[in-house]
C-alpha cells in the first residue's frame, strides 16, 4: 500500500530555462576530474601518480581515515595532473580520457544468492561505495555500520532540476537489481519517495522489495532529508543511508554487467541557456563541454553588463564553477543564471515589479502563478540583524526550529544543536531558508559549520 504524505510548507521557484526532454549531445570527454572536495569530511590519500594508465573502476584515492573506502575513475585514460591547493591539499585528480572506455571487469557472484558481505566487498573494490551517503551529516557511509533504513528520492523538486523519470526511463532493470542488493545491507526497509504529480510514470514505481511513499507538495519535497524527516526521523545514535536515484542505476550496472558505468544524462538549464536540454556525460566532465548550449557574452540588466554564473547543481545548493571547472560527482544539472553584481537605482522604492518573483505579496508574482522568471544572483540588499521572522518555518517542512538551531551553531553549543535537530539536516534542506531570508544570512554555510563541529566532537 502506498503512503501519501502531504507537505504544506515549501516554495517552488519558477525559473525560465527548464531542460526540454531531449538528448542533444553525447559527450566524449577530453578530461575528467575527480574532486575530493565533493565528499564531505574526506581526508584523501592518493593512490595513483601522474602519467599512470587507469581504467574505469581504478581507485584514484581513498579515505585516509577509512582506507577501505576508495574512489574510482569513471573513465579510462592517463592521469594527466594532480592538482593541489594550500598546504598541498588534494583538489583534483585529472584523467586524460581515452576515446573509448576500457573497464575493469569485476567477478560478480550469483546475485540471487549473494551475501551481504559480498555486496559490501564489491562496492568497496569497485569504488562505488561513495554513492552511499550517511545521515546524519551527509558524509560517505561507513561499511562497518548497519543503518536502520535506506532512503532513495525518486524525484527532484529543486528549481530547474533534471527530470529523473526521463533520465531513468531505460534503467528499470538496473534499478531493481540495485534495490535487491541494498536490501541486504539493512535490517530495516528500503524507502523510495515519489512525486504525487507523476509517480506512475517513474521507473521506480514498479520496484519490488521497497516501501513507496508519495509526496505531494512544493520544494523541498524532493529532498531525501525532508522525506526521511516525514517518514522516519533520525534520533541521536541512529543512522540512515541514502542513495540518489542516478547512482542507484550505477550500482545496478555493477551487479548486472560487472563494470563501473557511471554515464548519465545531465540537464543544462537556466535563463542564460540558449537551448535547455540533456547531455549524456560522466561525473567530473569538463564544464567546457556544456558551453555550446550557454548564451555567449553578458546579459544587460538595468543598463549594466552582467556575466554568467555557471553552477554545478541547482541554483539553491549547487556549487559555482568556472568555465575551466568540472561537473560535481553527484550532480545531474548544470544551471546558468546571471551574476548579481549590479545596482538597481531606488530598487527598494519600486512597488510594481512584474519581472520579480517573491514569496510575499510585496510584488505581484502571486497574481501570475504560471509565469516563469529570469532570476539572477543579486541579493537585493545587504546583511542585516538576524531576527526571528517566521519565514523559515513557512518553507521548511520539518519539525524543528531552524532559527534557534542556526543560533546554537553560531554559539557552538553542541547540546543545543543536538536538541534542536542538527542530526536531521544537511545544507540543502535549509537552502530555501537562505533564499527567503530577509537578513541575507548564509544559512547553508552555518549548517556546514555545525556539521563540521559535530563530526570533530564525535571523533
Secondary structure, DSSP 8 states (H G I E B T S, - for coil): --EEEE--------BS----S-EEEE---SEEEE-GGGSTT--EEE---TT-EE-BT-EEEEESSSTT-EEE-SS-EEEEEEEE-GGG-EEEEEEEE-SS--B-------TTT--HHHHHHHHHHHT-GGG-EEETTTEE--TT---SEEEEE----STT---HHHHTTT-HHHHHHHHHHHGGG-SS-EEEEEETTTGGGSTTTT-SSSEEEEEESSTTTT-HHHHHHHHS---TT--EEE--HHHHHHHHHHHHHSS----EEEEEESTTBSS-EEEEE-TTBBGGGGGGGB--S-EEETTEEE-EEEEEB-TTT-EEE-TT-B--TT--EEEEEE------TTGGG----TT---SSSSSSGGG-TT--B--BS--SS--------SHHHHH--SSS-HHHHHHHHHTT-HHHHHHHTGGG--GGGGHHHHHH-TT---HHHHHHHHHHHHHHHH-
